[in-house]
Amino acid sequence: MAVADTILCVDCGGTCHRMPVEPPELGWEVGDIVSYRCSDCADMWYLEISEDDLTEVDEVPDWF
């Protein structure tokens, strides 16, 4: 799956938007830190990109 544009805020359930919106010029790499800000409670989340984040998935997992 690609690096998400939005995520769910764990604190309030609102929508967190990626900052900056555009991906880096040379693309995402494992170990990059992506920041998200919640539009409802203004919390910030910093997530590290893993190999799984950069892998494209052709089908929806069974648990989805």
CNS distance restraints for C-alpha pairs under 8 A (distance, minus, plus):
assign (resid   1 and name CA) (resid  52 and name CA) 7.19 0.50 0.50
assign (resid   1 and name CA) (resid  53 and name CA) 5.56 0.50 0.50
assign (resid   1 and name CA) (resid  54 and name CA) 6.10 0.50 0.50
assign (resid   1 and name CA) (resid  55 and name CA) 5.46 0.50 0.50
assign (resid   1 and name CA) (resid  56 and name CA) 4.67 0.50 0.50
assign (resid   1 and name CA) (resid  57 and name CA) 5.59 0.50 0.50
assign (resid   2 and name CA) (resid  53 and name CA) 5.78 0.50 0.50
assign (resid   2 and name CA) (resid  54 and name CA) 5.52 0.50 0.50
assign (resid   2 and name CA) (resid  55 and name CA) 6.92 0.50 0.50
assign (resid   2 and name CA) (resid  56 and name CA) 6.55 0.50 0.50
assign (resid   3 and name CA) (resid  49 and name CA) 7.80 0.50 0.50
assign (resid   3 and name CA) (resid  53 and name CA) 5.85 0.50 0.50
assign (resid   3 and name CA) (resid  54 and name CA) 6.85 0.50 0.50
assign (resid   4 and name CA) (resid  18 and name CA) 7.55 0.50 0.50
assign (resid   5 and name CA) (resid  17 and name CA) 6.10 0.50 0.50
assign (resid   5 and name CA) (resid  18 and name CA) 5.33 0.50 0.50
assign (resid   5 and name CA) (resid  21 and name CA) 7.00 0.50 0.50
assign (resid   6 and name CA) (resid  15 and name CA) 6.47 0.50 0.50
assign (resid   6 and name CA) (resid  16 and name CA) 5.33 0.50 0.50
assign (resid   6 and name CA) (resid  17 and name CA) 4.57 0.50 0.50
assign (resid   6 and name CA) (resid  18 and name CA) 5.89 0.50 0.50
assign (resid   6 and name CA) (resid  36 and name CA) 7.55 0.50 0.50
assign (resid   7 and name CA) (resid  15 and name CA) 5.98 0.50 0.50
assign (resid   7 and name CA) (resid  16 and name CA) 5.16 0.50 0.50
assign (resid   7 and name CA) (resid  17 and name CA) 6.76 0.50 0.50
assign (resid   7 and name CA) (resid  36 and name CA) 7.73 0.50 0.50
assign (resid   8 and name CA) (resid  13 and name CA) 5.84 0.50 0.50
assign (resid   8 and name CA) (resid  14 and name CA) 5.95 0.50 0.50
assign (resid   8 and name CA) (resid  15 and name CA) 5.09 0.50 0.50
assign (resid   8 and name CA) (resid  16 and name CA) 5.97 0.50 0.50
assign (resid   9 and name CA) (resid  13 and name CA) 4.80 0.50 0.50
assign (resid   9 and name CA) (resid  14 and name CA) 5.19 0.50 0.50
assign (resid   9 and name CA) (resid  15 and name CA) 5.88 0.50 0.50
assign (resid   9 and name CA) (resid  16 and name CA) 5.90 0.50 0.50
assign (resid   9 and name CA) (resid  38 and name CA) 6.36 0.50 0.50
assign (resid  12 and name CA) (resid  40 and name CA) 7.55 0.50 0.50
assign (resid  12 and name CA) (resid  41 and name CA) 6.83 0.50 0.50
assign (resid  14 and name CA) (resid  38 and name CA) 6.32 0.50 0.50
assign (resid  14 and name CA) (resid  39 and name CA) 6.74 0.50 0.50
assign (resid  14 and name CA) (resid  40 and name CA) 5.55 0.50 0.50
assign (resid  14 and name CA) (resid  41 and name CA) 7.49 0.50 0.50
assign (resid  15 and name CA) (resid  38 and name CA) 5.56 0.50 0.50
assign (resid  15 and name CA) (resid  39 and name CA) 6.03 0.50 0.50
assign (resid  15 and name CA) (resid  40 and name CA) 7.10 0.50 0.50
assign (resid  16 and name CA) (resid  36 and name CA) 5.45 0.50 0.50
assign (resid  16 and name CA) (resid  37 and name CA) 4.91 0.50 0.50
assign (resid  16 and name CA) (resid  38 and name CA) 3.86 0.50 0.50
assign (resid  16 and name CA) (resid  39 and name CA) 5.98 0.50 0.50
assign (resid  17 and name CA) (resid  21 and name CA) 7.59 0.50 0.50
assign (resid  17 and name CA) (resid  36 and name CA) 5.13 0.50 0.50
assign (resid  17 and name CA) (resid  37 and name CA) 5.51 0.50 0.50
assign (resid  17 and name CA) (resid  38 and name CA) 6.40 0.50 0.50
assign (resid  17 and name CA) (resid  39 and name CA) 7.31 0.50 0.50
assign (resid  18 and name CA) (resid  34 and name CA) 7.08 0.50 0.50
assign (resid  18 and name CA) (resid  35 and name CA) 5.85 0.50 0.50
assign (resid  18 and name CA) (resid  36 and name CA) 4.35 0.50 0.50
assign (resid  18 and name CA) (resid  37 and name CA) 6.75 0.50 0.50
assign (resid  19 and name CA) (resid  34 and name CA) 7.30 0.50 0.50
assign (resid  19 and name CA) (resid  35 and name CA) 5.51 0.50 0.50
assign (resid  19 and name CA) (resid  36 and name CA) 5.58 0.50 0.50
assign (resid  19 and name CA) (resid  37 and name CA) 7.16 0.50 0.50
assign (resid  20 and name CA) (resid  35 and name CA) 7.78 0.50 0.50
assign (resid  23 and name CA) (resid  27 and name CA) 6.14 0.50 0.50
assign (resid  23 and name CA) (resid  28 and name CA) 6.87 0.50 0.50
assign (resid  24 and name CA) (resid  28 and name CA) 6.38 0.50 0.50
assign (resid  28 and name CA) (resid  32 and name CA) 6.78 0.50 0.50
assign (resid  28 and name CA) (resid  49 and name CA) 7.89 0.50 0.50
assign (resid  28 and name CA) (resid  54 and name CA) 7.58 0.50 0.50
assign (resid  29 and name CA) (resid  49 and name CA) 7.03 0.50 0.50
assign (resid  29 and name CA) (resid  54 and name CA) 7.76 0.50 0.50
assign (resid  30 and name CA) (resid  48 and name CA) 7.71 0.50 0.50
assign (resid  30 and name CA) (resid  49 and name CA) 5.17 0.50 0.50
assign (resid  30 and name CA) (resid  50 and name CA) 5.05 0.50 0.50
assign (resid  30 and name CA) (resid  51 and name CA) 5.84 0.50 0.50
assign (resid  30 and name CA) (resid  54 and name CA) 7.75 0.50 0.50
assign (resid  31 and name CA) (resid  48 and name CA) 5.63 0.50 0.50
assign (resid  31 and name CA) (resid  49 and name CA) 5.25 0.50 0.50
assign (resid  31 and name CA) (resid  50 and name CA) 6.37 0.50 0.50
assign (resid  32 and name CA) (resid  48 and name CA) 5.69 0.50 0.50
assign (resid  32 and name CA) (resid  49 and name CA) 5.41 0.50 0.50
assign (resid  33 and name CA) (resid  46 and name CA) 6.30 0.50 0.50
assign (resid  33 and name CA) (resid  47 and name CA) 5.52 0.50 0.50
assign (resid  33 and name CA) (resid  48 and name CA) 4.48 0.50 0.50
assign (resid  33 and name CA) (resid  49 and name CA) 6.23 0.50 0.50
assign (resid  34 and name CA) (resid  46 and name CA) 5.62 0.50 0.50
assign (resid  34 and name CA) (resid  47 and name CA) 5.23 0.50 0.50
assign (resid  34 and name CA) (resid  48 and name CA) 6.26 0.50 0.50
assign (resid  34 and name CA) (resid  49 and name CA) 7.16 0.50 0.50
assign (resid  35 and name CA) (resid  44 and name CA) 6.89 0.50 0.50
assign (resid  35 and name CA) (resid  45 and name CA) 5.59 0.50 0.50
assign (resid  35 and name CA) (resid  46 and name CA) 4.49 0.50 0.50
assign (resid  35 and name CA) (resid  47 and name CA) 6.39 0.50 0.50
assign (resid  36 and name CA) (resid  44 and name CA) 5.65 0.50 0.50
assign (resid  36 and name CA) (resid  45 and name CA) 5.08 0.50 0.50
assign (resid  36 and name CA) (resid  46 and name CA) 6.47 0.50 0.50
assign (resid  37 and name CA) (resid  42 and name CA) 5.79 0.50 0.50
assign (resid  37 and name CA) (resid  43 and name CA) 5.72 0.50 0.50
assign (resid  37 and name CA) (resid  44 and name CA) 4.55 0.50 0.50
assign (resid  37 and name CA) (resid  45 and name CA) 6.40 0.50 0.50
assign (resid  38 and name CA) (resid  42 and name CA) 4.64 0.50 0.50
assign (resid  38 and name CA) (resid  43 and name CA) 5.37 0.50 0.50
assign (resid  38 and name CA) (resid  44 and name CA) 6.53 0.50 0.50
assign (resid  49 and name CA) (resid  53 and name CA) 6.01 0.50 0.50
assign (resid  49 and name CA) (resid  54 and name CA) 7.75 0.50 0.50
assign (resid  50 and name CA) (resid  54 and name CA) 7.04 0.50 0.50
assign (resid  51 and name CA) (resid  55 and name CA) 6.56 0.50 0.50
assign (resid  60 and name CA) (resid  64 and name CA) 6.56 0.50 0.50
